[in-house]
Amino acid sequence: MAEKTCECRKTTDRSEEERKKLIHRLNRIEGQIRGIRGMVERDAYCPDILVQSAAASAAINSFNRDLIARHIKGCVVRDIKNGDEAVIDELVGTLQKLMK
């Protein structure tokens, strides 16, 4: 029996440069998280850990802001131009999740 392929997932075409920038930012965030874990393992002072945690949170928020801007300018505009206005509801749902 032939194996079915699922075409139900959307993807985003990114340039190699854009992909590298996103991955670089994620690697930096991952390093921050590892650093926080190390602080906990070394029984660092709570306020010091909290400051680093806040910095990691800010880095994730910055990553999300950049990604949502790229999504709106690229994917959303493209889909609306192609007559797919359902992308607006998807965007609203995504923003609602981000703002919890």
Secondary structure as GFF3:
##gff-version 3
##sequence-region A 1 100
A	DSSP	alpha_helix	16	41	.	.	.	ID=ss1
A	DSSP	alpha_helix	46	71	.	.	.	ID=ss2
A	DSSP	pi_helix	72	76	.	.	.	ID=ss3
A	DSSP	alpha_helix	77	81	.	.	.	ID=ss4
A	DSSP	alpha_helix	86	98	.	.	.	ID=ss5
###
